[in-house]
Amino acid sequence: MKRVLTFSLILLAAFNLFLNPVNAQYGCDYGQYGNGCTPSQSITINKLVGRVYTTKGGITEYEYVGNLSSSDPRFAPEQIVMFQIKVKNTSNIKLTNVTVKDYIPSYLEPIEGPGTYDVSTRIITFSAGDFDPNQEKVYYIKMKVLAQDKLPADKGLFCEINKAQAYNDNVSDEDTAQFCIEKQVVGVVRTPSAGPDMGLGLGILEMLGLGAGFLIRKKSNLTKKY
């Protein structure tokens, strides 16, 4: 009896494999083709920060990158910082009711962009709506560095992280972008000292008996910014 039952189960498994070859070979990842599995959903978000550069025509442009380190161009007090957010449906089924949140880092003030800003939580929230398969949407948020007197007194150069998140009831993803702020510090003003070249020049003029006037140029004081 047991041998008959075992043989029957083997025949049934072989019969199912014959009827559903796609299901056995690929699993549920290909459910949208009708093998009875639940389609998978996925979403990605990329948070980018704008690196400022000036074109030959004097126009300010932004190159959006994932991170800016302390060796990259830094942002000064009250300078504009541009951020880009890319949200993409990376699955082949439709995503609905996607929400995006942007977590404003310290020492930045949001100026323009989508959604609403909660001052107490320092979070911008907006609805990105629905996404068709492989659809991508791009958003921009304009922020400004705080004034010099509102930046940390004990830090001349420091870096901050800006995080963004995209999600709905089934999927979620987040990403960050780093940027650095450099305070303006006035250096020491040095007064140029008189050297021996001046006396030597006058001595030569006297020896030659030249009565012409001469011009003494003073070196201008230099102020360094760090």
C-alpha positions, 0 to 999 in steps of 0.5 A, a space after each residue: 500500500 505504501 509503495 502504491 501511495 509513494 508511486 502515486 505522489 511521484 506521478 502527481 508531482 511529475 504531472 504538475 511539473 509538466 503542466 507548470 514548467 515556468 513555475 518550477 523553473 523560475 519561482 514566483 518572480 515571474 508571477 505577472 506572466 500568469 503562473 499564479 504567484 504574487 508579483 513583487 514590488 520595489 522602489 528606489 530613491 536617490 538623494 543627490 546634492 548639487 556641486 556648483 560650477 560656473 560656465 564660460 558664459 558666467 552662468 551658475 550650474 549644478 552637477 548633482 552627485 551622491 556626496 561632497 567630501 571636505 576636499 570638494 567645494 564647500 558651502 559658505 554661510 548663507 549660500 544656496 544648496 540645491 538637492 535633487 531627489 530621484 524616485 523610481 519604480 524598479 518593479 514591473 507592476 504599478 505602485 500607488 500612493 507613494 510618499 516622499 520625506 526629506 529630513 532637513 539637516 542642521 544648519 540648513 533652511 528650506 526655501 523652495 520645493 514640493 510638499 509641506 515643511 514641519 518646523 518642529 520635526 524638520 521634515 518635508 513631506 509630499 505625495 509622489 502619487 502613483 508610478 507605472 512600471 519603471 517610471 521615474 520622477 525627479 524633484 528639487 529642493 532649494 535650501 540655504 546655509 544659516 548665517 555665520 553667527 548661527 553656525 557652530 562656534 567651535 567648528 570651522 569646517 564640518 559636514 552634514 547628511 541629508 536623508 530622503 525616504 520614499 515608501 507606500 504600504 508595501 515598499 520603502 527605500 532611503 538614501 543620503 547625500 553628504 555636503 560640507 560647510 566652511 565658516 568664513 574666518 578672517 586671518 591676521 593682517 601683516 604689515 610689510 617690513 622695510 628691507 635693505 633694497 630701499 636703502 641700496 637703491 637710494 645709495 645708487 641713485 645718489 652715487 650716480 648723481 641723478 636728481 630724478 624723482 623715484 616711486 616707492 610702491 607699498 605692498 598692500 595688506 592681505 586678508 586670508 579667508 579659510 
